[in-house]
Amino acid sequence: MIGGISVTQLLILLVIVMLVFGTKRLRNIGSDLGSAIKGFRKGIEDEPEESDPAKITTEENTSAEPIKTEENVTASRPSDKDV
């Protein structure tokens, strides 16, 4: 018994999940979840422990292009078909 759930209840739940999703889809979901967890762990390990903003070079600061927010709004007159 795990947290108030018996083995038979777990088996019934597993059968229902297999009927809903199918075995092939469950296999794909499992592999996708495993690769996501592996990537997350790798990202956590690769991240530097200290992120000092003073250490960022000017090249890194200016590498992103500014966002242009120009809007081209044109008003059109209603034609005879619209009225």
C-alpha positions as a printed NumPy array, in Angstrom:
array([[  0.   ,   0.   ,   0.   ],
       [  1.509,   3.311,  -1.156],
       [ -0.065,   6.4  ,   0.369],
       [ -3.45 ,   4.745,   0.817],
       [ -3.544,   3.237,  -2.699],
       [ -3.475,  -0.542,  -2.948],
       [ -1.786,  -2.58 ,  -5.645],
       [ -5.093,  -3.527,  -7.266],
       [ -6.101,   0.136,  -7.53 ],
       [ -2.755,   0.925,  -9.196],
       [ -3.253,  -1.912, -11.696],
       [ -6.773,  -0.723, -12.538],
       [ -5.461,   2.815, -13.019],
       [ -2.669,   1.527, -15.275],
       [ -5.156,  -0.397, -17.441],
       [ -7.391,   2.678, -17.792],
       [ -4.425,   4.885, -18.747],
       [ -3.276,   2.308, -21.324],
       [ -6.766,   2.176, -22.829],
       [ -6.992,   5.96 , -23.061],
       [ -3.512,   6.732, -24.393],
       [ -2.328,   3.471, -25.934],
       [  1.026,   1.788, -25.375],
       [  2.833,   3.527, -28.247],
       [  1.853,   6.974, -27.062],
       [  2.783,   6.153, -23.455],
       [  6.208,   5.019, -24.65 ],
       [  6.678,   8.322, -26.497],
       [  5.507,  10.336, -23.481],
       [  7.91 ,   8.414, -21.239],
       [ 10.892,   8.957, -23.507],
       [ 10.058,  12.655, -23.942],
       [  9.737,  13.09 , -20.194],
       [ 13.029,  11.284, -19.602],
       [ 14.912,  13.417, -22.119],
       [ 13.385,  16.578, -20.64 ],
       [ 14.54 ,  15.62 , -17.15 ],
       [ 18.002,  14.76 , -18.481],
       [ 18.23 ,  18.12 , -20.242],
       [ 17.069,  19.931, -17.107],
       [ 19.704,  18.208, -14.974],
       [ 22.398,  19.001, -17.54 ],
       [ 21.295,  22.635, -17.613],
       [ 21.452,  22.863, -13.835],
       [ 24.959,  21.375, -13.77 ],
       [ 26.255,  23.617, -16.59 ],
       [ 24.904,  26.839, -15.08 ],
       [ 27.596,  28.963, -13.436],
       [ 27.218,  29.344,  -9.693],
       [ 27.82 ,  33.103,  -9.632],
       [ 26.124,  35.333, -12.146],
       [ 27.71 ,  38.731, -11.585],
       [ 26.214,  41.384, -13.904],
       [ 29.525,  43.3  , -13.856],
       [ 31.247,  40.378, -15.611],
       [ 29.001,  40.643, -18.672],
       [ 30.91 ,  42.174, -21.574],
       [ 29.587,  45.006, -23.677],
       [ 29.364,  42.676, -26.659],
       [ 26.888,  40.495, -24.782],
       [ 24.902,  43.58 , -23.758],
       [ 24.594,  44.985, -27.278],
       [ 24.2  ,  41.749, -29.218],
       [ 20.406,  41.866, -29.195],
       [ 18.707,  44.077, -31.745],
       [ 16.23 ,  46.645, -30.413],
       [ 12.601,  45.768, -30.81 ],
       [ 10.832,  47.884, -33.404],
       [  7.327,  48.874, -32.423],
       [  6.227,  50.704, -35.547],
       [  2.642,  50.115, -36.443],
       [  1.264,  50.59 , -39.918],
       [ -2.391,  51.317, -39.368],
       [ -4.411,  52.266, -42.382],
       [ -8.033,  53.213, -42.238],
       [-10.085,  52.133, -45.19 ],
       [-13.371,  53.546, -46.301],
       [-16.282,  51.161, -46.341],
       [-17.184,  50.178, -49.862],
       [-20.637,  49.658, -51.236],
       [-20.339,  45.96 , -50.489],
       [-19.617,  46.576, -46.779],
       [-22.608,  48.85 , -46.209]])
